[in-house]
Amino acid sequence: MRITVSGHPGSGTTSLAKYLQKEFGYDLISAGEVFRQLAAEAGMNLADFGAKCEENPAVDQMIDERQKEIGERSDDIVIEGRLSGRMVENADLSIWVSASLQCRSERISNRDGLDAELSFSITKERQLCEARRYLEYYDIDIDDLSIYDLVISSEKWDVEGLGRILKQAIIGLE
């Protein structure tokens, strides 16, 4: 089973992917974790690192290609990332996790210890920056959700609630 989990920053994709990994014993590849690690290694916050990536598409393309390669040749894997649903074309289930910008920025503020106003500004800019990059690099409109099998709100359900819903969907596909 190949499952992709995508969503905007702060929507809960990483938490959900880790839940599915634990619940089903699947492997996990997280583009977001790789991106965060590269930003930390460069001594930059995510917004600044994203702006740097706008100037040089090599980082995004390396992460996306690696994710596609591993995801498409692996079984029993969860692939988490903004573009995973578009990159892993042979996924058995593609999920988009949605949440409002306000909700997502509050989560990021709490997670990263940022001022709420600053978190909102950074989250909004990061989303816009990523949308520009994906459109320029791949001709992808990140807000076109028509390719996903399931679009689900992480504002309505916590990770356990989302997990229970998805568990039923996954069992139905097996």
N, C-alpha and C positions, 0 to 999 in steps of 0.2 A: 504494500500500500504506500503510495506517495501522496502526501498531503502538503499543500502550500498554505501558508498563513500570511496575509498581507494586511496593511492598514497604515494610516498616517502616524507620525511620531506621537507616542503617548497613548495610542489606542488600546494597547495591551497585547500586541501580537507576540512579544517575547514571552510574557507570562503564560499566554495560552499555548504557545508552542512547547514550552517546558512542561506544562501540565500534560499535554498529549504525549510527549516523550516519556514521561513517567508512567502515565496510565497504560500505554500500549507497549512500552519497552522499545520504542523506535529510536533510531539515531536522529540527531538534530544538527542542522546547519543553519546558522543565524547570520544573515547579512548585516543586520543592525549591530550585533556584537562585534563583528569584524570591523565595521565602520567606526564604532566607538573605540576599539582597541587602536586602530590606526590614528585616530584623532588624538588619543592620549599619548601615543608614541611620538607624535609631532608636537606635543605640548600645546594643543589647541582645544577650544571648546567645539561642540558639534556644529554650531552656526558658522564659526570661522573656518572650520575644516570643510564644511559644505561649500562655502564661498571659494575656497582654494580649489575644490574639485570642479567648480564651475569653470575655472580657468584652465584646468587640465583634466580631461575626461578619462585619463588612464586609470585612476583609482577606481572610479565607478565601474568602468568596463572590466577591470580585473576581478572585482568582487562579483559582478553579475555573471561573467563567464564561468568563474569557478563554481558558483552556486548552480548554474544551469548544468554544467558538466557532472557534478557530483549528484545532483538531484535526479537527473534523467537516467543515470546508470545504476542508481541505488534502489533497493527495495526496503520497505519498512522504515521510512524516513519522513521527518517533518522538515520542511524547508521554509524558513521564516525570513521575510524581507519584503520591502515595498514592492518589488517587481517579481517576486518569486512566482506568483500566479501567472505571470506573462512569460517568464523565462523557462519554466519547467512545463513544457507543452504536453508531456505524457502523465501529468498528475491525475490521480484518481479522484481527488477532491480539492477544489480551490476555494479558499475562504477569504473574505474581506471582513475585517473587524472595524466597525465604525464607532465614532464618538465625536461629539462636538469639539470645536477648537478650545472652548472654555474648559471643558472637562479634561481634555488632554493636557492643556497647559497647567492646570492645577495638579494633575498627577506628576508631571515632570517637575514642577516646583517642589512638591513634597519629596519626590525621589532624589532630586539633585540638590535640595536645600537652597533653591533660588527664590528671590523675591517674586511674588505672584505677577506683578506687572512686567518685570523683566522676562519671566518665563513665558508669558503670553506673547510678548514681542519676539522672543527668540524662536518659539514654536511656530508662530505664523511665518516668520521669515524663512525658517528651515523648510517648511512645507512649500512655500512659493519657490524657493531655490531648487528644491528637488523636482518640482513640477516643470520648471524651465529646463533643467538638465535632461529629464526623461523625454521631454518633447524634442529637444535638440538632438540628443544622442540616438534615440530609438523611434522617434515619431509616435510616442505613447502619451495619450492623455490619461494621467493617473486617476482622474476623477470619473472615467468611463468604467463603470463597474459591471458592464454587461458580460464580461468573460468569466465572472465568478459563479460557482455553483451555489454558494451560500454567502449572503451578506448579513451580518449579525451585530447587534449593538452591545458594546461593552459598558454602556451607560445603564442599560436595563438589567443586565446580569453581571455578576462578578465572575471571576475566572472559573470557579467551581460550577456555577450555573451554565456558563458557556461550555465548559467541559462536558457536562451531562448531556446537553443538547447535541454536541458534536459526537459524543460517544454513540448515541443512537444512530446518527447519520453514518458513522464509520461502520458500525456493526451491520447496518443495512446494506452496505456496499461489499462486505466481505463474502 
